[in-house]
Amino acid sequence: MPDVPRPETLTARPHHYAIENTIHEKLVERFVRGRTLEQLDGTLSDGRTILWAKIPEVLTGVDTATLAILGDFVPMGLGQALGMRAGGNSLDNTLRVLRLVPTEWVLLDIQMQGVRRGFGHGSVNMFAEDGTLLATASQSCIARVWRDSR
């Protein structure tokens, strides 16, 4: 697991759009390594985004359903990698669960492998608070620039 600050020491990831009736209404996210929407200025990054996440109201603890939801964060990493208000529509994703241990927060270590010709490909390693590798996920998506991106 990467050496990162505890989630309690970080501020919540701000959302600049309505999250009511979306999955984001149920998520708590804290960036370790990532940019806010205002910081997305078109500058490319190395493709790596790290954040803590939990779903306190949906499930207690972490199970495979929780990991499947969190494994779908690769498109968010696409916008971070491109430095744009962008994401993607999932074409496919694969979740490989290694070991479940009790944890409240899950560390998502997202790495974009590439974005080319309108498609993005990336992976995410998911760690428990104690450092246990819970699962890995990979995903391909159609790259989408948000309509309000200026």
C-alpha positions in Angstrom: 0.0 0.0 0.0 1.3 3.5 -0.7 2.4 5.5 2.3 -0.4 8.0 2.6 -2.1 10.1 5.3 -5.1 8.7 7.1 -8.4 9.7 5.7 -9.4 11.6 8.9 -6.6 14.1 8.3 -7.9 15.0 4.8 -10.7 17.2 3.6 -13.7 15.8 1.7 -13.6 15.9 -2.1 -15.8 18.8 -3.1 -18.5 18.2 -5.7 -19.5 21.2 -8.0 -22.7 19.7 -9.3 -25.9 18.2 -7.9 -25.2 14.8 -6.3 -28.7 14.2 -5.1 -30.0 10.8 -6.2 -26.6 9.7 -7.5 -24.1 7.3 -6.0 -22.0 10.3 -4.9 -24.7 11.2 -2.4 -23.7 8.0 -0.5 -20.0 8.2 -0.9 -17.4 10.0 1.2 -14.2 10.7 -0.8 -10.9 12.2 0.3 -8.2 13.0 -2.2 -4.6 12.0 -1.3 -3.3 12.7 -4.8 -5.6 14.4 -7.2 -6.8 17.8 -8.4 -10.0 19.7 -7.7 -12.1 20.8 -10.7 -10.6 24.3 -10.6 -7.1 22.8 -10.8 -7.8 20.8 -14.0 -6.2 23.2 -16.4 -5.3 20.8 -19.3 -1.9 19.9 -17.8 -1.3 16.2 -18.1 -0.4 14.2 -15.0 1.5 10.9 -14.7 -1.9 9.2 -14.7 -2.0 8.3 -11.0 -4.8 9.4 -8.6 -5.1 8.2 -5.0 -8.1 8.7 -2.7 -9.8 7.3 0.3 -13.5 6.3 -0.1 -16.2 4.8 2.0 -19.9 4.2 1.6 -21.2 4.6 5.2 -25.0 4.5 4.5 -25.1 1.7 2.0 -23.2 -1.1 3.7 -21.5 -1.8 6.9 -17.8 -2.6 6.3 -16.6 -3.7 2.9 -17.8 -6.6 0.8 -17.6 -7.5 -2.9 -20.5 -5.2 -3.9 -18.7 -2.3 -2.2 -15.5 -3.1 -4.0 -17.3 -3.4 -7.4 -18.7 0.2 -6.9 -15.3 1.5 -5.9 -13.6 -0.3 -8.8 -15.7 1.9 -11.1 -13.6 4.9 -10.3 -11.2 4.5 -13.2 -13.1 7.0 -15.5 -12.5 9.7 -12.8 -8.8 9.0 -13.1 -9.1 9.7 -16.8 -10.0 13.3 -16.2 -7.3 13.6 -13.6 -4.7 12.2 -16.1 -5.8 14.5 -18.9 -6.1 17.5 -16.6 -9.6 18.1 -17.9 -13.2 18.0 -16.7 -13.7 14.6 -18.2 -14.5 11.0 -17.4 -15.9 8.1 -19.3 -18.6 5.6 -19.9 -17.6 2.1 -18.8 -17.2 -0.4 -21.6 -16.1 -3.2 -19.4 -14.6 -3.7 -16.0 -13.1 -6.6 -14.1 -12.9 -7.0 -10.4 -10.5 -9.5 -8.8 -11.1 -9.9 -5.1 -8.1 -11.1 -3.2 -9.0 -10.9 0.5 -11.7 -9.2 2.6 -10.8 -7.8 6.0 -12.8 -5.4 8.2 -12.2 -1.8 7.2 -14.3 1.4 7.1 -12.2 3.2 4.4 -10.8 1.8 1.2 -7.7 3.4 -0.4 -8.1 3.6 -4.2 -4.8 3.8 -6.1 -5.9 4.5 -9.7 -3.5 4.3 -12.6 -4.5 5.2 -16.1 -2.5 3.1 -18.6 -3.5 5.1 -21.6 -6.0 7.3 -23.4 -6.1 7.1 -27.2 -8.6 7.6 -30.0 -11.5 8.3 -27.6 -10.9 5.3 -25.2 -9.3 5.1 -21.8 -7.8 2.1 -20.0 -6.8 2.0 -16.4 -6.7 0.0 -13.2 -7.2 0.5 -9.5 -5.7 -1.3 -6.5 -8.0 -1.2 -3.4 -6.4 -1.4 0.0 -7.9 -1.7 3.5 -6.9 0.7 6.2 -4.5 -1.9 7.6 -2.7 -2.1 4.2 -4.3 -5.4 3.0 -4.7 -5.5 -0.7 -8.5 -6.2 -1.0 -8.9 -6.2 -4.7 -7.8 -5.0 -8.1 -10.0 -3.8 -10.9 -9.4 -2.8 -14.5 -11.6 -0.9 -16.8 -11.9 0.4 -20.3 -14.1 3.4 -21.0 -15.2 5.8 -23.7 -13.5 9.1 -22.9 -16.0 11.9 -22.4 -15.3 15.6 -21.9 -18.0 17.1 -19.7 -20.4 19.6 -21.4 -19.6 22.3 -18.9 -15.8 21.9 -19.5 -14.3 25.3 -20.4 
